[in-house]
């Protein structure tokens, strides 16, 4: 699908996909860490009992913390010096550093290790600990406490019966259905050669990759794998962007004819006297000079949404299940992707106003921006609407993805005559009559 001159863009996208991983590895790569399950096992049964150190601010600790955990805020850890008397209380024992989501704990753990303390980061912090609390463990490690050591269960949200069935339908009906539908679309697009159909084929492929990663997290990792979630959050913007490019390419080549050599553009009745593409007075170009900055502004909306820890346990048809939306993913969806979208929209606008033949490059950059923008906005809307009841965020996201897969297949079916015209005539499939036949010699 990529022309030789477009490999640089693929390289940029690869760098953007790997950049968050590289930054995280740079920050936390040399910081020893254990999972919440491993930390609980060591604290509960280890030969050398460790200490849970909650590095959240005192107010958050007072509201709810693991029973037995001691509060030592990161702000205080950052200011201590070798020889401070407070170090003696925490010396000679493994320290398991707990923060809200594991991010702030990195700084605390690295600082303590610099002071020769045996500090280990608990990955996922309180988010992952609460998910582990539903599994067999010491009672103290499965419950929370207030500042007065009043026992209280970790966040538990009961679900109505219809909500439980909504979760089951989303996981066991909707997801398999759109995976099968997307696979059918990919097979139907396998031999297509036109640019728009190749783009939608790659969009469907990235869609399948992302959703396969999501399904594997559910089936094999008990929804605890950040890596599979990250793969999903990289593949889906790619799918969104390629789908946007396919729509733009198809609209231009098959409907509008904006850049057609003979100048037959369907927008001519609107523009009046037509000027050739590239002229600043072209009506469609002027329209996009307004639309692109508008999308740039809209892409910044998620930056104003507050991230927050979202993790709670619930019951689904008799089984215990943990819902969460990890902070790392929130940062990716509501901080990183909006900035990526804004950057590509800005580049698209610059290309449109400065190049002699601006449409191809501007269109591609705009599609990339739409990929990051579309997925970021989708996740932001669902998070804001249902952050306290994630079953509906999950259900409606699955339903939206089913609509995408069905939309692709339905569009291919409705416009099968024109879309299948790019096949060699000798092997063209006449879907209209449901039979394969050889076309007349030309």
PyMOL commands that set and color helices and strands:
alter all, ss='L'
color gray80, all
select helices_A, chain A and resi 4-28+36-45+58-63+74-77+86-90+103-114+125-132+139-142+161-188+195-220+226-256+268-271+283-299+301-304+327-354+359-386+390-414+416-422+425-427
alter helices_A, ss='H'
color red, helices_A
select strands_A, chain A and resi 33-34+51-54+65-66+70-71+95-98+119-122+143-145+151-153+311-316+319-324+429-430+435-436
alter strands_A, ss='S'
color yellow, strands_A
deselect
rebuild
show_as cartoon
